[in-house]
Amino acid sequence: MFRRLSLLIALSAAVVGFGGVVSAAVSPLTLVSGPSPFAACTIGGPGTINVNAEVEPFLAVDPTDASHMIGVFQQDRWDNGGAHGLVAAFTHDGGGTWGETSAHFSLCSGGTVANGGDFERASDPWVTFAPNGDAYQIALTLNGSDFATGVLVSKQAHGTDTWSEPVTLARDTSPFLSHDKESITADPTDSRYVYAVWDRARKPGENNSLNAGHSFAFRGDLMFSRTADSGASWSPARNLLPTNANLFTSGNIVSVLPDGTLVDVFEFAKGSGRQGSPNQFSESLMRSTDKGLTWSPKIDISTDQSVGVRDPDTGAPVRTGAGLPDVAVAPDGTLYVVWADSRFSGGVRDDIALSKSTDGGLTWSTPIKVNQTPVPVAAFTPAVDVAGNGTVAVTYYDFRNNTTDPNTLPTDYWIVYSTDGGATWGGEQRITPSSFDLDTAPVAPASRGHFVGDYEGLAHAADTFRPLFVQANSGNTANPTDVFFTSATP
């Protein structure tokens, strides 16, 4: 098992907490990512590869042993999408030291024609634990040389650190079909059940190539698959919105309520291409009370008024998870959803919006602003989680410490809390010891700017929150970004 010493970085200052009480409850950062295990791989072009660039982490805590965690992330990001492969970092000592493994999701990470992982790139990592300690990892797979995309799942049995050969949930090679934004959720009420959701973009030319270049009527299928036997088999993928002409979902995440009800939260778009609609985007959901066999009609949470993020000095775009939701369930069943939204600034910039539901997702509160950014700059890429004692935490990046130098973009990562069910927010703590230069991070597809992930990781053990996030190594082009872990309490 690969181990390495943790890199500890001291916090530069204490942070003011609730009621003016000084709090220093964010632990020193631990470096999770190491030198790329795929650095020698030459597969995946065309495009520019950023070796040693890690982005888009996600974290899960083993419910049978809180000292055991798995954090997954993209390794060696391509500038035009995806990465050499996905790394699964693991710890058995509560985050003090980390080892690395990889599922066979891509050719660089051991994928072959025989095991189904014969893809040139992998992306969008997600991981979950079943209540019996089995772990499941899901990946979006794609090629740089053609139109192939897929969705693959791998299992890690309780008590091991190795991953099974992948199971293919979806695979298409058509230029008219494309899979994206998958997630996976183990049912905390029954270890046999695990749920996978993703979106599948579909052009009408899939059945008539002559129409493909002339139609803007894209569809976004909401795809779903599940296992009911602990990963031994998976149901055929099916579209939960079969009558979705000019409708699109993205960022689907299934949460499970204490009574077993499934709630799939997503960003929803009405109209596509040139066919825009008033209030085109919303945060929405569907519910299932029979473990995914049948689903309710769509329920809207709120309009999505995100405007995207730009460099405050140059106006250049920054690639963030603008509009994509994150969701958490409290022990009492309260649902919390966060996303980036510009309503609090009159459409000028994105802040972090939060809405909650106390009736299983049927009705939702008016969104409120939760980030504590003290100056008029964007806050972005939120994550939300709820501790065992009911404390709610939200993490986010912002540019409050930016300077006027157009050649750098100082950025920080923060956490803020509510101890009264989301009514009030405070106790903001700075997670990054000092600002990092986001301009060092790899560039996503050129028009969308520098990129550390459409989402970041946030989990908890008992009453302690555990952020897993990316920051850039300012000015270090040989090692542009790394993944870091810390613990935080209000």
HULINNOR-V113615 format. One record per pair of residues at least 24 apart in sequence whose ideal C-beta (glycine too) atoms are under 10 Angstrom apart, sorted by the first residue. I is the first residue (numbers start at 0). J is the second residue. Records with the same first field share a line. If there is no record, write none. Layout:
# HULINNOR-V113615
I: J, J
This chain:
# HULINNOR-V113615
0: 89, 91, 96, 98, 99, 100, 160
1: 33, 36, 88, 89, 96, 97, 98, 99, 100, 160
2: 90, 91, 92, 96, 97, 98, 99
3: 30, 31, 33, 34, 96, 97, 98, 99
4: 29, 30, 95, 96
5: 29, 30, 31, 90, 92, 94, 95, 96, 97, 484
6: 30, 31, 33, 481, 483
7: 95
8: 431, 432, 433, 483, 485
9: 432
10: 428, 429, 430, 431, 432, 433, 485
11: 429, 431, 432, 433
12: 429, 432, 433
13: 428, 429
14: 413, 414, 426, 427, 428, 429, 430
15: 425, 426, 427, 428
16: 416, 425, 426, 427, 428, 489
17: 416, 418, 423, 424, 425, 426, 427, 489
18: 425, 426
19: 425
20: 426, 489
22: 416, 426, 427, 428, 487, 488, 489
23: 428
24: 414, 416, 426, 428, 463, 464, 486, 487, 488, 489
25: 413, 414, 428, 429, 430, 431, 432, 464, 466, 485, 486, 487, 488
26: 94, 430, 463, 465, 484, 485, 486, 487, 488
27: 432, 483, 485, 486
28: 412, 430, 431, 432, 466, 468, 470, 481, 483, 484, 485
29: 90, 93, 94, 95, 96, 97, 467, 482, 483, 484, 485, 486
30: 97, 481, 482, 483, 484
31: 56, 58, 68, 70, 72, 86, 88, 89, 90, 94, 96, 97, 99, 456, 467, 468, 469, 481, 482, 483, 484
32: 56, 70, 72, 74, 86, 88, 97, 99, 469, 478, 480, 481, 482, 483, 484
33: 74, 86, 88, 97, 98, 99, 478, 481, 482
34: 99, 478
35: 74, 75, 82, 83, 84, 86, 107, 478
36: 74, 75, 83, 84, 86, 99, 100, 101, 107, 108
37: 74, 75, 82, 83, 84, 85, 86, 101, 105, 106, 107, 108
38: 74, 75, 83, 107
39: 83, 107
40: 74, 75, 83, 84, 105, 106, 107, 108, 119
41: 83, 107
42: 83, 84, 105, 106, 107, 110, 118, 119, 120, 142, 143, 144
43: 75, 77, 79, 81, 82, 83, 84, 105, 106, 107, 118, 119, 120, 121, 141, 142, 143, 144
44: 77, 79, 119, 120, 143, 144
45: 77, 79, 143, 144
46: 76, 77, 78, 79, 80, 81, 120, 143, 144, 444
47: 76, 77, 78, 79, 441, 442, 445
48: 75, 76, 77, 78, 79, 82, 83, 120, 143, 441
49: 75, 76, 77, 78, 82, 83, 440, 441, 442, 450, 476, 478, 479, 480
50: 74, 75, 76, 83, 477, 478, 479
51: 75, 76, 472, 475, 476, 477, 478, 479, 480, 481
52: 76, 77, 78, 82, 83, 439, 440, 441, 450, 451, 469, 471, 472, 476, 477, 478, 479, 480, 481
53: 82, 86, 88, 441, 451, 452, 469, 478, 479, 480, 481, 482, 483
54: 82, 122, 124, 318, 440, 441, 443, 450, 451, 452, 453, 455, 469, 471, 479, 480, 482
55: 82, 85, 122, 123, 124, 125, 320, 380, 450, 451, 452, 453, 454, 455, 456, 469, 482
56: 86, 88, 124, 126, 451, 452, 454, 455, 456, 457, 466, 467, 468, 469, 482, 483, 484
57: 123, 124, 125, 126, 127, 136, 137, 182, 183, 382, 452, 454, 455, 456, 457, 458, 467
58: 88, 94, 126, 382, 384, 455, 456, 457, 458, 459, 465, 466, 467, 468, 482, 484
59: 125, 126, 127, 128, 134, 135, 136, 183, 184, 185, 456, 458, 465, 467
60: 93, 94, 128, 458, 459, 460, 461, 463, 465
61: 89, 90, 91, 128, 129, 130, 131, 132, 133, 134, 157, 460
62: 128, 129, 130, 131, 132, 185, 187, 190, 460
63: 128, 129, 130, 131, 132, 133, 157, 158
64: 91, 93, 128, 132, 157, 158, 460
65: 93, 458, 459, 460, 461, 463, 465
66: 90, 91, 92, 93, 94, 95, 460
67: 91, 92, 93, 128, 132, 134, 157, 158, 160, 460
68: 92, 93, 94, 97, 126, 128, 134, 456, 458, 460, 465, 467, 484
69: 97, 100, 126, 127, 128, 134, 135, 136, 155, 160, 458, 467
70: 94, 97, 99, 124, 126, 456, 458, 465, 467, 468, 482, 484
71: 101, 102, 123, 124, 125, 126, 134, 136, 137, 138, 456, 467, 482
72: 124, 452, 455, 456, 467, 468, 469, 480, 481, 482
73: 120, 121, 122, 123, 124, 138, 139, 441, 450, 452, 469, 480, 482
74: 99, 101, 105, 107, 108, 121, 124, 482
75: 107, 120, 441
76: 120, 122, 440, 441, 442, 443, 450, 451, 452, 479, 480
77: 119, 120, 122, 141, 143, 441, 442, 443, 444
78: 441, 442, 443, 444, 445, 450
79: 120, 143, 442, 443, 444, 445
80: 120, 122, 139, 141, 143, 179, 443, 444
81: 105, 118, 119, 120, 121, 122, 123, 138, 139, 140, 141, 142, 143, 148
82: 107, 108, 120, 121, 122, 123, 124, 141, 441
83: 107, 108, 119, 120, 121
84: 108, 109, 110, 116, 118, 119, 120, 121, 122, 124, 138, 140
85: 120, 121, 122, 123, 124, 125, 126, 136, 137, 138, 139, 140, 151, 153
86: 121, 124, 482
87: 124, 126, 134, 136, 153, 155, 160, 161, 162
88: 467, 482, 484
89: 126, 134, 155, 160
90: 484
91: 160
93: 460, 463, 465, 484, 486
94: 460, 465, 467, 484, 485, 486
95: 484
97: 482, 484
98: 160
99: 160
100: 136, 155, 159, 160, 161, 162
101: 136, 153, 162
102: 126, 136, 137, 138, 151, 152, 153, 154, 155, 161, 162, 163, 164, 165
103: 138, 151, 153, 162, 163, 164, 165
104: 136, 137, 138, 139, 140, 149, 151, 152, 153, 162, 165
105: 138, 140, 141, 142, 151, 165
106: 140, 142
108: 138, 162
109: 162, 164, 165
110: 138, 140, 151, 164, 165
111: 164
113: 164
114: 151, 153, 163, 164, 165, 166, 167
115: 140, 149, 151, 164, 165, 166, 167, 170
116: 140, 149, 151, 153, 164, 165, 167
117: 142, 147, 149
118: 142, 143, 147, 148, 149, 151, 165, 170
119: 143, 144, 145, 147
120: 144, 147, 148
121: 149, 151
122: 148, 179, 180, 181, 453
123: 150, 178, 179, 180, 181, 182, 197, 452, 453, 454
124: 181, 182, 183, 452, 454, 456
125: 152, 180, 181, 182, 183, 184, 195, 197, 252, 454, 456
126: 153, 155, 182, 183, 185, 456, 458
127: 182, 183, 184, 185, 186, 187, 193, 194, 195, 253
128: 155, 157, 185, 187, 190, 458
129: 154, 157, 184, 185, 186, 187, 189, 190, 191, 192, 193, 226, 229, 230
130: 185, 186, 187, 188, 189, 190
131: 156, 157, 185, 189, 190, 191, 229
132: 156, 157, 158, 159, 190
133: 157, 158, 159, 185, 190, 193, 229, 230
134: 159, 160, 162, 183, 185
135: 162, 163, 166, 183, 184, 185, 193, 194, 195, 226, 229, 230
136: 162, 163, 165, 183
137: 165, 166, 168, 181, 182, 183, 184, 193, 195, 196, 197, 224
138: 165, 181, 183
139: 169, 177, 178, 179, 180, 181, 197
140: 165, 167, 169, 170, 178, 181
141: 177, 178, 179
142: 172
145: 172, 174
146: 171, 172, 173, 174, 175, 176, 177
147: 171, 172, 173, 176, 177, 178
148: 172, 173, 176, 177, 178, 179, 199, 200
149: 178, 181
150: 178, 179, 181, 183, 195, 196, 197, 199, 222, 224, 236
151: 181, 195
152: 181, 183, 193, 195, 224, 226, 230, 233
153: 230
154: 193, 226, 229, 230, 231
155: 230
156: 229, 230
157: 190
163: 230
166: 195, 224, 226, 230, 231, 232, 233
167: 233, 236
168: 195, 197, 222, 223, 224, 225, 226, 233, 234, 235, 236
169: 195, 197, 199, 222, 224, 235, 236
170: 236
171: 199, 201, 205
173: 201, 202, 204, 205, 208
174: 202, 204, 205, 208, 211
175: 200, 201, 202, 203, 204, 205, 206, 207, 208, 210, 211, 217
176: 200, 201, 202, 205, 220
177: 201, 202, 217, 219
178: 220, 222, 236
179: 219, 249, 250
180: 219, 248, 249, 250, 251, 252, 265, 266, 320, 323, 453, 454
181: 222, 224, 250, 251, 252
182: 250, 251, 252, 253, 263, 264, 265, 454
183: 224, 252, 253
184: 225, 252, 253, 254, 255, 261, 263, 326
185: 226, 229, 230, 253, 255
186: 225, 226, 227, 253, 255, 259, 261, 290, 291
187: 254, 255, 256, 257, 259, 328
188: 255, 256, 257, 258, 259, 260, 290
189: 227, 229, 255, 259, 290
190: 229
191: 225, 226, 227, 228, 229, 230, 231, 290
192: 225, 226, 227, 228, 229, 255, 259, 261, 290, 291
193: 224, 225, 226, 227, 228, 229, 230, 233, 253
194: 223, 224, 225, 226, 234, 251, 252, 253, 254, 255, 261, 263, 287, 290, 291
195: 222, 223, 224, 225, 226, 233, 234, 236, 251, 253, 291
196: 221, 222, 223, 224, 225, 236, 239, 248, 250, 251, 252, 253, 261, 263, 264, 265, 285, 291
197: 221, 222, 223, 224, 236, 248, 249, 250, 251
198: 222, 240, 247, 248, 249, 250, 251, 265, 266
199: 236, 238, 248
200: 247, 249, 271
201: 238, 243, 247
202: 271, 272
203: 244
214: 271, 272
215: 245, 270, 271, 272, 273, 274
216: 244, 245, 270, 271, 272, 273, 274
217: 244, 245, 246, 247, 268, 270, 271, 272, 274
218: 242, 243, 244, 245, 246, 247, 271
219: 243, 245, 246, 247, 248, 249, 265, 266, 267, 268, 271
220: 246, 247, 248
221: 246, 247, 248, 249, 251, 263, 265, 267, 285, 294, 297
222: 248, 251
223: 251, 253, 261, 263, 285, 287, 291, 294
224: 291
225: 253, 261, 287, 290, 291, 292
227: 290, 291, 292
234: 291, 292
237: 291
239: 263, 285, 287, 291, 293, 294, 297
240: 265, 267, 285, 294, 296, 297
243: 267, 297
244: 271
245: 269, 270, 271, 272, 274, 276
246: 270, 271, 276, 297
247: 271, 279, 280
248: 283, 285, 297
249: 280, 322, 323, 324, 453
250: 282, 320, 322, 323, 324, 325, 326, 338, 453, 454
251: 284, 285, 323, 324
252: 284, 323, 324, 325, 326, 327, 336, 454
253: 284, 285, 287, 291, 326
254: 284, 326, 327, 328, 334, 335, 336, 360
255: 287, 290, 328
256: 286, 288, 328, 329, 331, 332, 333, 334, 359, 360
257: 328, 329, 330, 331, 332, 359
258: 288, 332, 359
259: 287, 288, 289, 290
260: 286, 287, 288, 289, 290, 295, 332, 359, 360
261: 285, 286, 287, 288, 289, 290, 291, 292, 294, 295, 360
262: 286, 287, 295, 298, 326, 328, 334, 336, 356, 359, 360
263: 287, 291, 294, 295, 297, 326, 360
264: 298, 300, 324, 325, 326, 334, 336, 338, 360
265: 297, 300, 323, 324, 326
266: 303, 305, 320, 321, 322, 323, 324, 338
267: 297, 299, 300, 303, 324
268: 303, 322
277: 302
278: 302, 303, 304
279: 303
280: 304, 305, 322, 338
281: 322
282: 322, 323, 324, 326, 336, 337, 338, 340, 352, 354, 363, 366
283: 324, 336, 360
284: 324, 326, 334, 336, 356, 360, 361, 363
285: 360
286: 359, 360, 361
288: 359
295: 360, 361
298: 356, 360, 361, 362, 363
299: 363
300: 324, 326, 334, 336, 338, 352, 354, 355, 356, 360, 362, 363, 364, 366
301: 336, 338, 340, 342, 352, 354, 363, 364, 365, 366
302: 340, 342, 352, 366
303: 338, 339, 340, 341, 342, 352, 366
304: 338, 339, 340, 341, 342, 343, 344, 345, 346, 349, 352, 366
305: 338, 339, 340, 341, 342, 348, 349, 350, 352, 377, 379
306: 339, 340, 341, 342, 344, 346, 347, 348, 349, 377
307: 339, 341, 348, 349, 377, 379, 447, 448
308: 339, 348, 349, 376, 377, 378, 379, 380, 396, 397, 398, 437, 447, 448
309: 348, 349, 377, 398, 448
310: 377, 398, 401, 405, 407, 408, 437, 438, 448, 449
311: 348, 374, 375, 376, 377, 398, 401, 402, 403, 405, 408
312: 398, 401, 402, 403, 404, 405, 406, 407, 408
313: 405, 406, 408, 438
314: 405
315: 405, 408, 438, 446, 447, 448, 449
316: 443, 445, 446, 447, 448, 449
317: 377, 379, 380, 396, 398, 408, 410, 437, 438, 440, 443, 447, 448, 449, 450, 451
318: 379, 380, 437, 440, 441, 442, 443, 444, 446, 447, 448, 449, 450, 451, 452, 453
319: 349, 377, 378, 379, 380, 381, 395, 396, 443, 447, 448, 449, 450, 451, 452, 453, 454
320: 379, 380, 381, 382, 451, 452, 453, 454, 455
321: 349, 377, 379, 380, 447, 453
322: 349, 453
323: 380, 381, 453, 454
324: 352, 354, 381, 383, 454
325: 351, 353, 380, 381, 382, 383, 384, 393, 394, 454, 455, 457
326: 356, 360, 382, 383, 384
327: 355, 382, 383, 384, 385, 386, 391, 392, 393, 457, 458, 459
328: 384, 385
329: 355, 357, 384, 385, 386, 387, 388, 389, 390, 391, 420, 421
330: 385, 386, 387, 388, 389
331: 357, 385, 389, 420
332: 356, 357, 358, 359, 360
333: 357, 358, 359, 385, 389, 391, 420, 421
334: 358, 359, 360, 363, 383, 385
335: 364, 369, 383, 384, 385, 391, 392, 393, 417, 420, 421
336: 360, 363, 364, 366, 381, 383
337: 366, 369, 370, 381, 382, 383, 391, 393, 394, 395
338: 366, 380, 381, 383
339: 370, 377, 378, 379, 380, 381, 395
340: 366, 368, 378, 381
341: 377
342: 366, 368
343: 367, 368, 370, 378
344: 368, 375, 377
347: 375, 377
348: 372, 375, 376, 377, 378, 379, 397, 398
349: 376, 377, 378, 379, 380, 381, 395, 397
350: 375, 376, 377, 378, 379, 381, 395, 397
351: 377, 378, 379, 380, 381, 382, 383, 393, 394, 395, 396, 397, 413, 415, 424
352: 381
353: 381, 383, 391, 393, 417, 421, 424
354: 421
355: 383, 391, 417, 420, 421, 422
357: 420
364: 421, 422
367: 417, 421, 422, 423, 424
368: 424
369: 393, 395, 415, 416, 417, 421, 423, 424, 425, 427
370: 394, 395, 396, 397, 399, 413, 415, 424, 427
371: 395, 397, 399, 413, 415, 424, 425, 426, 427, 428
372: 396, 397, 398, 399, 411, 413, 415, 427
373: 397, 399, 427
374: 398, 399, 400, 401
375: 399
376: 400, 401
378: 413
379: 410
380: 412, 451, 452, 453, 454, 455, 468, 469
381: 415, 454, 455, 457
382: 414, 454, 455, 456, 457, 458, 464, 466, 467, 468
383: 421, 457
384: 414, 456, 457, 458, 459, 464, 465, 466
385: 417, 420, 421, 459, 464
386: 416, 418, 458, 459, 460, 461, 462, 463, 464, 488, 489
387: 459, 460, 461, 462, 463
388: 418, 459, 461, 462, 489
389: 417, 418, 419, 420, 462
390: 416, 417, 418, 419, 420, 426, 459, 462, 463, 464, 488, 489
391: 415, 416, 417, 418, 419, 420, 421, 424, 464, 489
392: 416, 417, 424, 426, 428, 457, 459, 463, 464, 465, 466, 487, 488, 489
393: 417, 421, 424, 427, 457, 464
394: 428, 430, 455, 456, 457, 464, 466, 467, 468, 487
395: 427, 430, 455
396: 430, 431, 435, 437, 451, 452, 455, 468, 469, 470
398: 434, 437
399: 429, 434
400: 429, 431, 433, 434, 435
401: 434, 437
402: 434
404: 436, 438
405: 438
406: 436, 438
407: 434, 435, 436, 437, 438, 439, 473, 474
408: 434, 435, 436, 437, 438, 439, 440, 448, 449, 471, 473
409: 433, 434, 435, 436, 437, 438, 473
410: 434, 435, 436, 437, 438, 439, 440, 449, 451, 470, 471, 473
411: 435, 437, 470
412: 451, 455, 466, 468, 469, 470, 483, 485
413: 466
414: 457, 464, 466, 468, 485, 487, 488, 489
415: 489
416: 464, 487, 488, 489
417: 489
418: 489
425: 489
426: 487, 488, 489
427: 489
428: 464, 485, 487, 488, 489
430: 466, 468, 470, 483, 485, 487
431: 468, 470, 483, 485
432: 470, 483, 485
433: 470, 473
434: 470, 471, 473
435: 469, 470, 471, 472, 473, 474, 480, 481
436: 470, 471, 472, 473, 474, 475
437: 470, 471, 473, 480
438: 471, 473, 474
439: 470, 471, 472, 473, 474, 475, 476, 478, 479, 480
440: 469, 470, 471, 472, 473, 479, 480
441: 471, 479, 480
442: 479
449: 479, 480
450: 480
451: 479, 480, 482
452: 480, 482
455: 482
456: 482, 484
457: 487
459: 486, 487, 488
460: 486
461: 488
462: 488, 489
463: 487, 488
464: 488, 489
